[in-house]
Amino acid sequence: MLPLDPQADIGRRAWVDCPKCDDRRQCATCAQGGECRSHWRYLLSNTGSLLHLQCPSCTHVWNHETHFGATRSQG
């Protein structure tokens, strides 16, 4: 298991499914699309609409494209 990234800050969070541990699956709040107190991800950084995230449960790190707001250029 990876350690938490040094950029991990509880003040910068995102509510996105973790592709590795799927810890939100049995959560009623998450199923309703709410901001659950337990199943959030560290938002390490972003480049436009591309988020760089880390799961506090399993420490998996991944990128998530939101396609929302400022999108990245295709260059």
Secondary structure, DSSP 8 states (H G I E B T S, - for coil): -----TT--TTSEE----TTT-TTTT-HHHHTT---SSS-EEEEEEETTEEEEE-TTT--EEEEE---SS-----
